[in-house]
Amino acid sequence: MRLTSRRLGLAAAALSLLVVTGCRQDMHNQPKFYPQRGTDFYADGRSVRPQVEDTVARNQLHEDAYFYTGLVNGKEGDGMPFPATMQVLERGQERYNVYCTPCHSRVGNGIGMIVQRGYSKAGSFHSARLETAPLGHFFHVISNGYGSMPDYSAQIVPADRWAIVAYIKALQLSQKATQADVASGAHVEPLASIAEREGLPASFADEWVLPPTAVTGTPDNGLYVLPVTGAGAAGTTAAAPSRNNAAAPAASAGKTAPKQ
């Protein structure tokens, strides 16, 4: 009996030793620096170390400034940084339909569904101002916002922003295209004819009217027209540098500029 009790005591002592050994505080008391706290480890007393000079984070080099800003020497450029192929236009259309149509609508007239429900009036891509705006203007606005429009730099990567720009220029042309603007064999058909064929009312092809619920926030009830930082005067644009040894000043072989 005495031997058994002794064995039980030794077993309990061994178990207690294991428990105590497993309760070390290494994970709780880690040898690390806490943000914004001082330390005597470095001579300057700061735990947060300054970045190494000229260090660039991965994917943030941005050597091609025009591709990432739409600006050339501080002015809005007027060209695509890569060829505007059909694949680019299709990608631009898909992204435009996701992010731009709520305000600008599918046809780009600035009367999207949330505008009809009271949001600030969006710019019409078919206005004289935006028909003559350089391509870099649209990229710059998507990246940085404009008036009541927020920026979409977090939602849309630069390549997709340029794809949207190319599609906007094609969209502008589509609303007033002539037979001379399309490839041989293609047919330009008025919207009214399409509406009639689809069984829509004749008024479908009429000019869209801004609903009374839309607001602008300006004294004259007009659009926000704010200066763009670094933008040149109207009609003064900078040529866009090429990217990958190719440049396309319009969305499709020079045929996306709207006809006056």
N, C-alpha and C positions, 0 to 999 in steps of 0.2 A: 504493500500500500504506500509505504513511504517512498519507494523507488518510483512508483507511478506518479505521485504528487510532484516529485522532483523533476521528472520528465515533462510534466505539464507546465511547470514553472519555466523550464528552459525554453519550451516551445513558445510560451507567451512572451518571454523576453525577446526571443528571436523575431517574432512577429511584430512586436513593438519597434524593434530596431529597423525593420523593413519599412514600417509606416513612417517613422521619423526620417529615414533616408529619402523617401519619396516625397516629402513635404518641403524640399528645398525651394527657395524663392528665386531661383535663377530666371525663370520666365517672368516674374513680377518685377524683379530688380534688374532690368536689363541695362548694360553699359551703353546708353544711348543719350543723344542730346534732345532736349525738348524745344520745340519752336519758340523763338523770342525769349529764351532764357540765356543768361550769361554762363561762361565757363572759364576756368583757369587753365584749361588744356592748351588754348591758343593765346598768343601774346596780346592780341587785340581784345580778348575777353568775349568775343562773339562766337556763339555756337553755330550760327548759320554762316556758311562760308560763301564768299563772293564767287561768281562764275568765272571760269578761266577766260581770259580775254580772247576775243575772236571765236569763241565757241558757238557753233550753230547746231541747233537740235535737228534730229533726223526729220526729213521731209519739210524743213523750214528754210532751206537755203534761198529759194525763190530768185535764182539768177535771172530768169526771164521776167523782168519787172512788168512788162506790158501784159503778159499772160495773167498775172496775179492782180493787176490794178486797172487795166484798161487805159492807162495814162502813158503818154510819151512826153518826157520833159515837163511834166506837170499839166499837160493838156490832154484832153480826150482824143484818143486815136481813132482812126476810121478804117479799120481793117480787122479781119479775122486772124488770129495767131496760128491757125491751122486750116487746112482745106475744109470747106463746108460741103461735105459729101451728103448723099441722101441718108446715110446712116446717122450722120450728125443731126440733120434736120428732123429725122424721126425721133431721135433721143430728145432733141429740143422740144418737139411737140409734146412728148410724153411728160417731160418735166414741167413744161408750161401749163399743161392741163391740171397737173397736181398742185402747183404752187401759185400760179398767176390767175387762173380763171375765176376764183372766188371774187376778186375785185375787178379785173380787167375784162372778164367774160371770154368765151371761146373765140370770139371774133375780134377781140382787142379794142372794143369801143369804150371801155371804162365803166360799163354798167353791169357788173357782175352781180351775183345773187346777194352778197352781203351789202353791196352798195344799195341795192333795191330795198334792203331791210334797215337802212339808216346809217350805214358806215360812210365815212368820208368819200367823196367822189374821187374815183381813180382817173388817171390820165388816159386819154384815148390815143392809141398808137396811130390813128388815122388823122390826127390833127397836123396842121402844117408844121408846128414846132417839132413834133416827134418824127414826122416823116423825113425831115432834113437833119435830124440829130445824128451825130457820128455813132458808130457801133460801140465805141468805148464809153459813151454816155450810158447806154443801157446796162453794160457790165458794171459800171461804177455805181449806178443806182441800186442794182440787185445786191451788190456787195456792201453798200453803206447806207441804204435807205434814202428816202426823199420825201420831205413833208410828213404826212401821216403814215407813209409806207415804211414799215420796219425793214431792217436789213435781213438778207437771207444767206449771209455768209456761212452760218452754222448749219443750215439745212442743205445748201446746194454747193457742191464742190466747184472749183473754178472751171474745169472742163465743161461741166453741165451748164454753168452760167453762160459760157460762150455758145453752147448749143442752143440755149433759149434765145440768145441775141440773134443768132442766124434764123431761127424760126420766126421771130418777131418781124424781121425784114421780109421774109417770105409771106407772112401773114398780111403785112401792109400791101404788098403787091397783089395778093389774091383778091383784095376787095375792089381793085380797079384794073385788073389785068386785061390785056387785049390779046387778040390772036397772035400778034407779033411777039408777045412775051413768052410764049410757050413753044415747046419743041414741035417739029413738024409731025403732023398726024394727031396731035393733041387738040382738044376742043375746049374753047372757053364758053361757058354757058352762064347767062345771067342768073342771079340768085332767085329772081321772081319765077323764072321758068322751072328751076329745081323745086321751089316751094309748091308750085302748081302740080308738078308731076308727083310729088310726095303726098298730095292731098291736104296741104296746109292752107290756111286762109291767105288771101292776097295780101293782107296787111303784114304778113310775116316778113316780107322783103322791104318794108318801109323803114325809114330812119327810126332808130330806137330813141325813145324819149326818156330822159332821166326822171325817175319817179319822184313825187313830192317828198318822199320820206328821206331822200338822200340829203346829206349835209356837207358843207365845205369848210365852215369855220373861218371864212374870209369875209371882210366887210362887204365886198361887191358880189359875194356868192359865186366867186370864180374859183379856178383851180389854184392849188398851191404852186407857186413858181419861185423856187429858191435857188440861189446861186450854188453851183457845185464847186467845191474846193479844188483849185488847180485847173478848172476848166477854162478854155479859151473863149474868146468872144464868139458870138453866133457866126457861123460860116467859116470860122478859122479852126481847122483841125490839124492834127499831126498824123503823118502816115504811120501805119503800124509796122513794126519790125516783123520779119518772118520768123516762124517757128518750124523747126524741122525742114528748113530750106523751102518752105512753101507759104504762100499767103493768099487769102481770098478776101478781097475787099467787100464782097457781098455774099449772100447766103448760097447762091447757086450760079456759078460761072458768070457773074456779073449781071444776073437777071433778077436780083431781089430788090434793087433800088426802085422805089415807087416812081411811076411815071407822072410827070406834072401835066 
